[in-house]
Amino acid sequence: MQNNKRWIYLGVGTLLLIFCGLIYGWSLFKAPFSEVYTEWTLSQLSMTFTISMIFFCIGGFVSGKLSAKLQPRVIIMIAAVLLLLGFFGVSRMNPDNPSLSLPMLYICYGFLGGSGVGLTYNCVIGTMNKWFPDKPGMASGIMMMGFGLGALILGSIATSLVASKGIFTTFMILGVMIFVVLVVGSFFIKVPEKPAGAAEANGPELYGEGPSHMLKTASFWLFMLWCIVVNIGGLMVVNSAASIAVAFGAPAIVGMIVSVFNGAGRVVIGTIYDKKGGKFSMIVDMIFMFAGGIALLAGAKTIAMVLILLGLLSMGLCYGGNPTICSTFINRYYGPKYFSVNFGIGMFNLVPAAILGPMIGSALVEKSGGSYDSSFVAILVCAVISLVLWVLVSKCIQKENAKREEPRPF
């Protein structure tokens, strides 16, 4: 019975992350805000997404710490309040006061919104992974798929609301929707009495090394660098997906194809990880990045929308696969015992990526007079660097496992 319940809980957890995934729909809000606040630059608008990603990571770390003291339901309710306050704050911004509205946007959308999403994200994934010790990659992938698709599903609703109600009323409506869903859904997110599925998988008792040990291993830091580089390349597209689509003659919603394949990449890579391991799944993720960079660059040179769409597709798969790889790697290699805290630390790979990715992308576009060519070249550079780091990670793990009586799965 408990084994059947875990699929219901997984479904509810995925629903919660769909609503939290709206944070990735920032590119849809950039144009409406730029029309209201014409004084704001592209870099200033992009900073909103960067701040939200930073506090998303901080919220995830805090959630991992709180998970040892509070029930998942309480953590999610705290997140719901933060998101409601954040979206309400955005809805109260003054169109006639751009100098005050910009920091208000950073605080409400970036700090409050990002923190609320981070709290929910870590809490839901950390709790649900305890129900699926036999399928951590698949479970993480499904939940993260919901998170990735949130921008597309709610983005369509948000776009319609912006057109009919305006940007500020839209944030009020979305804030109430997210609050209600999180509060109701929080009652379904609970820790199992014992690891569900362990008997079926004939798995061992929970093992694991805490953050103090993990942070001392060279494999962790090399892996973090790999995640950072891949995320930098991905965020240069994710942060500007709608703008890229518009630049090549397509409607902004077409840019949200990234969200579709962002979600798909999480399940695809998670399933591959469960079956083939981390080394192979990292290779697949890098292939997506190389393919995406080449297609986008070729599309920009030939003004071929088909190639641009293929590039967005590949970059969505690449960026979507990264968090699933991070989650499953930390779960398997450092163990599930301290997963919530360790994963909270691992999420910080997004901080430098969230700063550098949009910053590099915006700077390259502005410097080239609106052309995306140099940004697409930068993606290929990231792909080459990630390949080098993959070799180093693999060798490092091989050395670490050679010193263990029982090698850890990778």
PyMOL commands that set and color helices and strands:
alter all, ss='L'
color gray80, all
select helices_A, chain A and resi 2-36+42-66+72-91+98-129+136-165+167-188+198-201+211-214+218-238+241-247+252-276+278-302+305-333+339-367+373-402
alter helices_A, ss='H'
color red, helices_A
deselect
rebuild
show_as cartoon
